[in-house]
Amino acid sequence: DWSSDVCSSDLARARIDARVAQLPGSPCASGKNNSCQFAARSFAVGAVTGLLGAGGGFLIVPILTFWGGLGFPIAAATSLAVIFLNSALGFIGGWSPEAVNRLPVFFSFVGFSLLGLGASRRVARGLDPARLRRGFGYFLLLVASATLLQEALSRLLR
């Protein structure tokens, strides 16, 4: 289906753009905040999330750090809050009487996610925020590369 190909390719390019913005020497890394750019990018994240159901941290964190002026730990925490609110609205919007049957899965997922969150907070306390941000950027580049490779292979194998 062409729409899923376009969405996957666009998301991969967005991940690469987010990573490039984190590289030293990037114009985005200058620390100069522009309110209009920040508002436009924030709106774009909301639009991508609303249209595709994707966006999350790989778009929110770079916008908050480079155009919002927040440090990486605060940007990551803010991103999680935004993702939580988006998820809660999606959960409420998709509620149906049949969803009651899926509540055990939901609560299991939430419980294990909270355990993972607690474990990662302990690890993160001992990490340098600059190294954490750089590692996150490399992770984005890896995910974007894998997505582009998957799209290229799927097109070749059709």
C-alpha positions as CSV (number, residue, x, y, z in Angstrom):
1,D,0.0,0.0,0.0
2,W,1.6,3.3,-1.1
3,S,0.4,5.3,1.9
4,S,2.3,3.1,4.4
5,D,5.4,3.3,2.2
6,V,5.2,7.1,2.2
7,C,4.6,7.2,6.0
8,S,7.5,4.9,6.7
9,S,9.9,6.8,4.5
10,D,8.8,10.1,5.9
11,L,9.2,8.9,9.4
12,A,12.7,7.6,8.6
13,R,13.7,10.9,7.1
14,A,12.3,12.7,10.1
15,R,14.5,10.5,12.4
16,I,17.5,11.3,10.2
17,D,16.7,15.0,10.4
18,A,16.4,14.8,14.1
19,R,19.8,13.1,14.4
20,V,21.5,15.6,12.1
21,A,20.1,18.4,14.2
22,Q,22.0,16.9,17.2
23,L,25.4,16.8,15.4
24,P,28.0,19.4,16.4
25,G,28.1,22.3,14.0
26,S,24.4,21.9,13.1
27,P,22.7,25.3,12.8
28,C,20.1,23.9,15.2
29,A,22.7,23.2,17.8
30,S,23.5,26.9,18.1
31,G,21.1,27.3,21.0
32,K,19.2,30.2,19.3
33,N,15.5,29.8,20.0
34,N,13.0,31.1,17.5
35,S,9.4,31.1,18.9
36,C,7.8,30.8,15.4
37,Q,9.9,27.8,14.5
38,F,9.3,26.2,17.8
39,A,5.5,26.7,17.5
40,A,5.5,25.4,13.9
41,R,7.5,22.3,14.8
42,S,5.4,21.7,17.9
43,F,2.3,21.9,15.7
44,A,3.9,19.6,13.1
45,V,4.6,17.0,15.9
46,G,0.9,17.2,16.9
47,A,-0.2,16.8,13.3
48,V,2.1,13.8,12.7
49,T,0.9,12.2,15.9
50,G,-2.7,12.8,15.1
51,L,-2.5,11.6,11.5
52,L,-0.2,8.7,11.8
53,G,-0.3,7.7,15.4
54,A,3.4,8.1,15.5
55,G,5.8,10.9,16.4
56,G,6.8,10.3,20.0
57,G,10.2,11.1,21.4
58,F,12.2,11.0,18.2
59,L,10.4,14.2,17.2
60,I,9.5,15.8,20.5
61,V,12.9,15.6,22.2
62,P,14.9,17.4,19.5
63,I,12.3,20.1,19.2
64,L,12.3,20.7,22.9
65,T,16.1,20.7,23.2
66,F,17.1,22.7,20.1
67,W,14.2,25.0,19.7
68,G,12.6,25.0,23.1
69,G,15.9,25.5,25.0
70,L,15.3,22.6,27.4
71,G,18.1,20.3,28.7
72,F,18.0,16.7,27.5
73,P,16.7,15.2,30.8
74,I,13.9,17.8,31.1
75,A,13.1,17.4,27.3
76,A,12.9,13.6,27.7
77,A,10.6,13.9,30.7
78,T,8.4,16.4,28.9
79,S,8.3,14.1,25.9
80,L,7.1,11.3,28.1
81,A,4.4,13.5,29.5
82,V,3.2,14.5,26.0
83,I,3.2,10.9,24.9
84,F,1.3,9.9,27.9
85,L,-1.4,12.5,27.3
86,N,-1.6,11.6,23.6
87,S,-1.9,7.9,24.5
88,A,-4.6,8.6,27.2
89,L,-6.6,10.6,24.6
90,G,-6.3,7.8,22.1
91,F,-7.2,5.2,24.7
92,I,-10.3,7.2,25.7
93,G,-11.2,7.9,22.1
94,G,-11.0,4.2,21.1
95,W,-12.9,2.9,24.1
96,S,-15.7,0.5,23.5
97,P,-17.6,-2.0,25.6
98,E,-15.5,-4.8,24.1
99,A,-12.4,-3.1,25.4
100,V,-13.2,-4.4,28.9
101,N,-11.9,-7.8,27.7
102,R,-8.5,-6.2,26.9
103,L,-8.0,-4.5,30.3
104,P,-5.8,-7.3,31.7
105,V,-3.4,-6.8,28.8
106,F,-3.5,-3.1,29.2
107,F,-2.7,-3.2,33.0
108,S,0.0,-5.8,32.5
109,F,1.7,-3.6,29.9
110,V,1.4,-0.5,32.1
111,G,2.8,-2.4,35.1
112,F,5.8,-3.8,33.2
113,S,6.4,-0.4,31.6
114,L,6.5,1.2,35.1
115,L,9.0,-1.4,36.2
116,G,11.2,-0.6,33.2
117,L,10.9,3.1,33.9
118,G,12.0,2.6,37.5
119,A,15.0,0.5,36.4
120,S,16.1,2.9,33.7
121,R,15.8,5.9,36.0
122,R,18.4,4.3,38.3
123,V,20.8,3.8,35.3
124,A,20.1,7.3,33.9
125,R,21.1,9.0,37.2
126,G,24.7,7.9,36.7
127,L,24.9,9.0,33.0
128,D,26.2,12.3,31.7
129,P,23.3,14.2,30.0
130,A,25.5,15.1,27.0
131,R,26.4,11.4,26.4
132,L,22.8,10.4,26.9
133,R,21.7,12.9,24.2
134,R,24.4,11.8,21.8
135,G,23.5,8.1,22.4
136,F,19.8,9.0,21.7
137,G,20.8,10.6,18.5
138,Y,22.8,7.6,17.4
139,F,19.8,5.4,18.3
140,L,17.6,7.6,16.1
141,L,20.1,7.3,13.2
142,L,20.1,3.5,13.6
143,V,16.3,3.2,13.7
144,A,16.0,5.5,10.6
145,S,18.6,3.5,8.7
146,A,16.8,0.3,9.5
147,T,13.5,1.7,8.4
148,L,14.9,3.0,5.1
149,L,16.7,-0.4,4.5
150,Q,13.4,-2.2,5.2
151,E,11.5,0.0,2.8
152,A,14.2,-0.4,0.1
153,L,14.2,-4.2,0.5
154,S,10.4,-4.4,0.5
155,R,10.3,-2.5,-2.8
156,L,13.0,-4.7,-4.4
157,L,11.2,-7.9,-3.4
158,R,7.8,-6.9,-4.8
